Amino acid sequence: MLGNPEGDVTLVEYFDYQCPYCKALHPVVTDLVARDGNIRLILKDWPVFGAPSVFAAQLALGSVALGAYEAVSHALMETRGSLDFEAVMAVVGEVVNPEEALASYDAEGEKWDALLRRTHAQAEGFGFIGTPSFVIGTQIFPGVLERPGLEQAIREARA
């Protein structure tokens, strides 16, 4: 969870580190959360673009125990194009030791694997067919929401 833990609106984003739309929206979402100051942002790692996406999610989740999830996630979202295993290692390595992140993931693998399975089940339950997808307040938004749509959804969640 990022943003304001006590925020009056919860914005949940289902994303993949290889999704070009997720990457394009990442600065928009983080800017909205920062400017607003009253949004609870929950990022749901939903690796749908293959094995490198799963690996990126594993290293990002492993970085939670290292106190670096937000920084690792941000670094991965700043990449352009598709990722391979080496690229993921290099990007994560700019923030934390990727082997430590992987060891951290493995140490709590049962918990993280269950979280990824639960996220996938939630996404399917919501009828999402890809990333990004959002839940804002009680409304479900399968697919891309540009800034005006995000702002409108946040206003409606507060109404």
LUMPA-914115 format. One record per residue (C-alpha): residue number from 1; y, z, x. Coordinates in steps of 0.05 Angstrom, whole numbers, plus 5000, padded with zeros to 4 digits. Layout:
REM LUMPA-914115
     k      Y      Z      X
   NUM      Y      Z      X
...
END
This chain:
REM LUMPA-914115
     k      Y      Z      X
     1   5000   5000   5000
     2   5069   4981   5025
     3   5138   4988   4998
     4   5155   5050   4959
     5   5093   5092   4942
     6   5132   5122   4884
     7   5160   5055   4860
     8   5170   5043   4786
     9   5136   4975   4789
    10   5070   4957   4822
    11   5063   4888   4851
    12   4992   4870   4871
    13   4982   4807   4913
    14   4913   4776   4924
    15   4920   4734   4987
    16   4884   4699   5044
    17   4911   4695   5115
    18   4897   4620   5117
    19   4929   4604   5050
    20   4992   4562   5062
    21   5023   4585   4996
    22   5010   4658   5013
    23   5043   4647   5081
    24   5103   4613   5049
    25   5111   4669   4998
    26   5100   4726   5047
    27   5174   4730   5070
    28   5196   4725   4997
    29   5151   4782   4974
    30   5169   4827   5033
    31   5243   4813   5023
    32   5240   4829   4949
    33   5204   4894   4963
    34   5253   4914   5017
    35   5315   4895   4978
    36   5292   4927   4913
    37   5268   4992   4945
    38   5230   5013   4883
    39   5169   4968   4885
    40   5099   4992   4904
    41   5066   4933   4939
    42   4990   4931   4941
    43   4961   4877   4985
    44   4891   4855   4968
    45   4857   4819   5025
    46   4817   4766   4988
    47   4787   4720   5041
    48   4769   4656   5004
    49   4780   4604   5059
    50   4716   4616   5098
    51   4691   4656   5157
    52   4757   4658   5197
    53   4791   4687   5135
    54   4738   4741   5130
    55   4746   4757   5204
    56   4822   4761   5197
    57   4815   4808   5138
    58   4765   4851   5177
    59   4812   4858   5237
    60   4871   4872   5191
    61   4832   4926   5154
    62   4806   4954   5219
    63   4877   4961   5242
    64   4891   5011   5185
    65   4861   5068   5227
    66   4903   5044   5286
    67   4966   5051   5243
    68   4979   4976   5249
    69   4957   4943   5184
    70   5027   4922   5163
    71   5043   4893   5232
    72   4976   4857   5238
    73   4981   4830   5168
    74   5051   4806   5180
    75   5032   4772   5246
    76   4973   4736   5213
    77   5018   4713   5155
    78   5068   4684   5205
    79   5017   4636   5232
    80   5019   4563   5212
    81   4959   4521   5195
    82   4887   4541   5192
    83   4858   4595   5236
    84   4796   4598   5278
    85   4764   4660   5309
    86   4802   4652   5374
    87   4869   4644   5340
    88   4856   4706   5298
    89   4839   4746   5361
    90   4901   4721   5396
    91   4948   4737   5338
    92   4919   4806   5326
    93   4920   4817   5401
    94   4996   4811   5399
    95   4997   4875   5358
    96   4935   4916   5375
    97   4872   4908   5416
    98   4829   4864   5371
    99   4765   4895   5397
   100   4791   4963   5377
   101   4809   4936   5308
   102   4739   4907   5301
   103   4707   4971   5325
   104   4749   5010   5275
   105   4727   4962   5219
   106   4654   4970   5240
   107   4660   5046   5242
   108   4680   5046   5169
   109   4645   4981   5152
   110   4612   5007   5089
   111   4679   5027   5060
   112   4715   4962   5080
   113   4657   4917   5057
   114   4657   4953   4990
   115   4733   4943   4985
   116   4727   4869   4999
   117   4671   4862   4947
   118   4712   4902   4896
   119   4773   4858   4910
   120   4732   4796   4899
   121   4703   4824   4834
   122   4773   4843   4810
   123   4799   4774   4825
   124   4742   4742   4788
   125   4752   4791   4730
   126   4825   4770   4725
   127   4804   4698   4725
   128   4838   4681   4791
   129   4813   4617   4822
   130   4852   4621   4887
   131   4907   4652   4927
   132   4959   4675   4920
   133   4950   4710   4853
   134   4989   4770   4827
   135   4987   4828   4780
   136   5057   4855   4767
   137   5060   4915   4721
   138   5010   4896   4668
   139   5019   4821   4672
   140   4970   4774   4708
   141   4996   4714   4746
   142   4941   4668   4773
   143   4974   4624   4824
   144   5039   4615   4861
   145   5102   4650   4836
   146   5166   4628   4869
   147   5222   4679   4879
   148   5253   4670   4809
   149   5186   4680   4776
   150   5172   4742   4817
   151   5240   4771   4801
   152   5231   4756   4727
   153   5162   4788   4727
   154   5190   4850   4760
   155   5247   4854   4709
   156   5197   4848   4652
   157   5152   4901   4682
   158   5212   4948   4682
   159   5231   4932   4610
END
